[in-house]
Amino acid sequence: MVNLLVGCGLRLFECLQLRVRDFNFDAGILTVHGKGKKDRTLPLPESILPEMKAQIEFVKRLHEEDLAAGYAGVFLDDVVEKKYPNAPRELIHQWFFPQRRSGEDGEGGGEPAGYLKSLPGGR
C-alpha cells in the first residue's frame, strides 16, 4: 500500500477506495476517484507493477473463496446494483485492499467485504 501511496502520490482515502477496475495494466495507468468526485488518471510506476498484479491475484483468490462461502459481494451504488444485479459479485468491482470478515451476518448470504487487507507477504 505504501508503494502505491508514494509511487502514485495518492491520498490514503483514495488508496483505500481503489477497486480492481481502477487498474489498467495494459496501458500502465490507474484511475483514482478523488475528492469532490474528481477522477484523475495516473501512470503506474513500473517498479510496483509486479506487486500490484500479485495483489489482484490475491483479491481474485479471496473473491472466489468468498463466493464459494456464499458471501453476497461488495457494496455498490444502488443505481449500479439495480442495473447490473450481478455486479457486486464480479471481480472488477472488488476492493483492491479487501478486509477479511470476522463472521457471517446471520442472514445466510454473508456480508460484503471491507477494504483493509495487507498485501501478500504481510506488507
Sequence and secondary structure as in RCSB ss.txt:
>XXXX:A:sequence
MVNLLVGCGLRLFECLQLRVRDFNFDAGILTVHGKGKKDRTLPLPESILPEMKAQIEFVKRLHEEDLAAGYAGVF
LDDVVEKKYPNAPRELIHQWFFPQRRSGEDGEGGGEPAGYLKSLPGGR
>XXXX:A:secstr
 HHHHHHHT  HHHHHT BGGGEETTTTEEEEE GGG EEEEE  GGGHHHHHHHHHHHHHHHHHHHHTT     
  HHHHHH TTGGGSGGGSBSS    SS  SSSS     S    TTT 
